[in-house]
Amino acid sequence: MAKWHGYGRCKTRLAKDIGKNNSAIIQKIMTKHTVSVAKFIEQKKLVDISLAISGLGLKGSRRWANELGVHNFNLQGRGCLGEKMKRQIIANKKKVFKQKLKNMIFIGTDLPDLCHLDILHTLKELKNNDLILGPSSDGGYWLIALSEKILSNYPYYPFINIRWSKEDVLENTIENFSSIKLNYKLLQIKTDLDTFADFKNRG
């Protein structure tokens, strides 16, 4: 899930402290880092990358995806984060219809310390779990991975009645599956880089 690093159009909370130009530069760097981590795993033929873009139209998104070396991309479209992720599930199901979509991993582009080991660990845990969540320090999550079981039978459950950007996003996501027998796993806590305070919290 990537947002175009346009001046004044990304990292607005961070921009209040370090300026719009600097926040745009940071967004650009973090996006490239996230894509490079994903491409490292893709080269090992373990995943296929799909870039979900906001902040650009179709032509601009195609150009940006090509610059990043990503062939498969979709527009995020309008709505809250949950609606945007649901849209990506539908779009990618159509693209891999013949092969069947097995698992899906969503990652944002605001984690400077994202590592390829995070993805490898997620792939390993998906063998025995249906839902993988990477908790963020603000109560949300920096990663969500959905198994074939969820994608086939409960594709919208992770996004029901979620108050996005609130401190109970992770908790409510897990609660959405309370009536279903499924295994889930929590990864290590990470801090999204959204504000200047997040810089200081990293030490």
N, C-alpha and C positions, 0 to 999 in steps of 0.2 A: 504494500500500500504506500504509494509515493506521491508527494505533493510537489508541484513545480516550484522551484526556488526563485520565484519572481520577487522583485523589490517591493517590499511592503505587503506581500501576499502570503507569507509563510512565517512561522515562529513569531507571531505577533507579541506574545508575552515576553519572549526573550528580547525582541526588538526594543521594548520599552527601556531596557537597561544598557544594551550594547549597540543600538542603532539598527535600522532596517537593512542597511547594506551588509553589515557584519553578520546579522542573523541569516540573511540569504546565502551568504558564503558558507556558513556552518551547515545550513540545510543541504546545500549542494555537495559538500564534502561527505556528510553522513549518508546521503543517498548513494553516492558512488561506493562508499564503503560497504553498505548493505548489499548492493548488487554484486560487488566483487566477492563477498562471502558466499552468496547464493550461487554465483557462477563457478566457484571452486567446487562446490558440491555437484553442480550440474555436469561439470566436466568428467566427474566420476560416474556419470549416468545413474545417479541416485534420485535426482529430482528433475522436473521441468519447470523453468521459471515462467511466471506470468506476472507482468508488471501492471498494477492497477493505478492509473494516473488521474490526478485531479489538478485543476488549475490551467489546463490546456485543452484546446479543441482536438479534433481527430488528426488533422495534419501536423499540428505541433507535437502531439503525443507520439505520432509515428516517427517524427524526426528525432525527438528526444530518446525514444526507445532504441533507435538505431545507433545514436551516439553512445548509449550505454552498453550496446552489444546485446540487447535483448530482442528476440524476434516476436515473442508472443506478448501482446499488451491489450488492455481493455480500459475504457474510461470508467472512472468510479461512479459518475453520475451524481444526482442530487440526493438529499436526505441525510439522515444521521449515519454514524459509523456502521451501525448494525445493518441498515438498508444497503449500504455500499458493499458490505461483505457478502450479504445475501445475493446481491447482483453478481458478484464475482463467482459465486458457487454456480449459479445458473449459466453464466457465460462460459465457464471452463468445462462444465458438464457437456455443453453443446460441442465444444471443440474436440473433446476426447470421447465422443459418444461411442465410437466403435471399440475403443480400447477399455472404456469404462473408468470413470474417475474413482481411484481407490482411496487415497488420503489427500488432505489439503492442509497446508501450513500457511497461516497468515503472519506476516511480520511487518512492522512499521519501519520507518527510516529515521528514527531518532535515537538510535543506540550506538554510540561511538565504540562501546566495548563488545558489540556483537561479534561472536567468533564462530568459525565453521564447526567447532566442537559442539556448540549449542544446537546446531541443526542436526548433526550426526547423532547427538544424544536424543533429540526429539524423535528421529526416525527409529532409533532403537526402542524407545519407550512405546511407540505406536504399535509395536508387535504384540504388546500385552495390554494396551490401554486404548480406550475409545476417544478420550479427551485429554489433551495435554495443554497445560496453561503455564505461561511464564509470568509470574506475578511481578508487577511493578510497584515501586515504593509509594505510589499515590493511590493504591487501591484498585488499579485496573490491571491490565496485562500487556506485556510487550510481545507476546506470542500466543497464538491459539492454534492448535492442530486438531483436526477432526478426522476420525477414522471413516472407513467405507460404511460401517454400520450407521454412523450418525448421518453421513451425507445421503445415504439411501433412504433412511427411515425418519430421521429427525433433523433435517438440514437447517431449520429455522429456530430450533430450541435455544441455541447459544445467545440469540439476539432478542428474545421475548422480554418485554417489560424491563429493559435495561435503561437506567438513567446515565447516559454516557457522560464522561468527564467527572463523574462523582466517585466518592471513595469506596462505594460498595459494588462496583462493576464486577470484580472478580467473584465476590461472594454470591451475588445474584446470578451470575453465569452458572456457577456450580449448582445453585438451588434449582435452576430451571430443569435440571436432570434428576432431581430428587425422587421423582416417581418412576424412574426408569432404572433398570439394573444395568449399570455400566461402570467400567473402571476408569478412573482418571488419575493423572499424575501432575504434580506441581514441580516446576523447575526452580532454579535459583532466582532470587529476587534481583531485579535490575532497576536502574533509575533512568527513565526517559529524560532526554535533554530538552526541556520545555521552557525553563526559566533560568535566570542567572543563579538562583539559589541552588539549582541542580548542579551547576559547576562546582560550587563550594562543597556540596555534599559528597562529591567524588573525591574530595581531598586534594 
